[in-house]
Amino acid sequence: MVQALRRLPSPRLTGLGAGLFASASMLLVGFLDWLLLDGSPLAFGLLFLPVSALTALWVRTADLVTAPIAVPIAFAVGVVPIAGGSGGFGGQAMAVVTALAVHAGWLYGGTLVAGVVASVRKVRDVGRRRRRPAPAGPAVPAGARRPAGAGPGAAPGPGPTGPAPARRGPNPVRGRRPAP
């Protein structure tokens, strides 16, 4: 099973690309379900779960938050062909709303799958980043001395723009004399 999963392509889609992939896939599933199975909600729901998982797997790490958002939108797009409805736009819209309410379990299940996959990917990415060694600073040759003020906790010294400005004591308010 693991070897079969490793053979799958591993594209990295943007957030918009993941939404378009999920919507196009679910629209295709909806039309095929309508043509072949006369709009079976069980087949549509069962095919929605892998599309949700693939969407969360294929989205870029920077766009992981978009996977659980794009998946319910894709479900709504895909349910249009199997919703039925008649009587023009109003009848079709009511059929889609009814289908979304009736098949909410599949909708929540697919969204949960996408959310879990995205969360696991994020946790693994954060763990991978923490295990990486910190980038080393400029190397100081052995026996060389550090310049004054180069170590941690060093006093401010000359910077790239020149010496630090001299302090004159407390900043008095103009027009008032300091207290004796």
C-alpha angles and dihedrals in degrees: 000000000000091000090051090052092049090055091059115100115262107210120171109224125191118238091264091045091052090051092049091047092051094044095047091046093050092045089053091047090049093051093045090048090050093048100041106027102024093246102312108189091202093058091044092051094045091051091046092064097062091043088054092050093047092049091054092044096049101044117101118261091244090056099044093121091064096063097075088044097049096046098067089046089053090050090054091049092048096047092062096085095046097041095086113204131151139200101074131285096333094052092047092048091050090049091052092049090048092048090050090052095045095046096041091122091064090044093053092043094053092045089051091050091051092046094050093047091047092047093050091049091050093049091049091049092051090048091049090052093050093052093053113100116249114258111262119241124231110313117246111212117240112271093019118124123229115242116254112276095022098108129081115285092018119155117255111272137165109330132190091286098045137272121344114262116263117249119233099198126260116002105248120211111247116256094023129094120228116257115260 
